[in-house]
Amino acid sequence: MEKKIKRFKRLATLRKRDISKEITNSNLLENEINKNKDLIDQINIIMDSNKDDVSKNIISSSFFKNNAQLLNTLQSQKNIATNRNKYLFNEKKITQQKIVINNLKKNKAEEKTLEYQKSYFRELERKYNK
């Protein structure tokens, strides 16, 4: 009986450690998501500032070509950042699910520990009362 109690205590401790690791991972993912959002915002600002001014009557072909290449490159970078953000968001969801599952398993292990402790103490009382 004591072995079962120790086993479930260890299991609960391991689940607590897993939860703390997953929380750390979730926080790291949240930081990366925020950095990515900032990057996307910066790219949008740059793209908006590089759009053609209507006030200019004559635009040289080299300026137009360079501006088009820049906007194309920025758009591809924005697409990459957006896809990365989607991936990070999905990873964060998975991590949060793991936290919930580990928390439930930890609670079950703690309940089992208490259950075995109660039954163990009842057995001890019966032995001493005889």
SVG drawing of the C-alpha trace seen along z (x, -y; Angstrom):
<svg xmlns="http://www.w3.org/2000/svg" viewBox="-10 -66 26 74">
<polyline fill="none" stroke="black" stroke-width="0.4" points="0.0,0.0 2.8,-2.4 4.4,-1.7 1.1,-2.7 1.0,-5.9 4.6,-6.8 4.0,-5.9 1.0,-8.2 2.8,-11.0 5.7,-10.7 3.2,-10.6 1.5,-13.8 5.0,-15.4 5.9,-14.5 2.6,-15.9 3.3,-19.2 6.7,-19.3 5.1,-18.6 2.6,-21.4 5.3,-23.9 7.2,-22.9 4.2,-23.3 3.4,-26.7 6.9,-27.8 6.5,-26.7 3.1,-28.5 4.7,-31.7 7.6,-31.4 5.1,-30.8 3.1,-33.8 6.2,-35.9 7.0,-34.7 3.4,-35.3 3.7,-38.9 7.1,-39.4 5.6,-38.1 2.6,-40.4 5.0,-43.3 7.0,-42.2 3.8,-42.0 2.8,-45.5 6.2,-46.9 6.1,-45.3 2.6,-46.8 3.9,-50.2 6.9,-49.9 4.6,-48.7 2.2,-51.6 5.0,-54.2 6.4,-52.8 3.2,-53.0 3.2,-55.4 2.4,-59.0 -0.4,-60.3 1.2,-63.8 4.1,-62.7 3.3,-63.1 6.3,-61.4 7.7,-58.1 10.9,-56.7 10.8,-53.1 13.7,-52.2 11.9,-53.7 8.8,-51.7 10.8,-48.5 12.7,-48.9 9.5,-49.8 7.7,-46.8 10.5,-44.5 10.6,-45.9 6.8,-45.5 7.0,-42.0 9.7,-41.0 7.9,-42.6 4.7,-40.8 6.5,-37.4 8.0,-38.2 4.6,-39.2 3.2,-35.9 5.9,-33.9 5.4,-35.8 1.6,-35.2 2.1,-31.5 4.5,-31.3 2.0,-33.1 -0.7,-30.6 1.7,-27.7 2.7,-29.3 -1.0,-29.9 -1.8,-26.2 1.2,-25.1 0.0,-27.3 -3.4,-25.6 -1.8,-22.2 0.3,-23.3 -2.7,-24.6 -4.5,-21.3 -1.5,-19.4 -1.6,-21.7 -5.3,-20.8 -4.7,-17.1 -1.7,-17.0 -3.6,-19.0 -6.4,-16.5 -4.0,-13.6 -2.2,-15.3 -5.5,-15.8 -6.4,-12.1 -3.0,-11.1 -3.5,-13.3 -7.0,-11.9 -5.7,-8.4 -2.9,-9.2 -5.4,-10.5 -7.7,-7.5 -4.9,-5.1 -3.7,-7.1 -7.1,-7.0 -7.5,-3.3 -4.0,-2.7 -4.7,-4.7 -8.0,-2.7 -6.0,0.5 -3.6,-0.7 -6.4,-1.7 -8.0,1.8 -4.7,3.4 -4.1,1.3 -7.7,1.6 -7.6,5.4"/>
</svg>
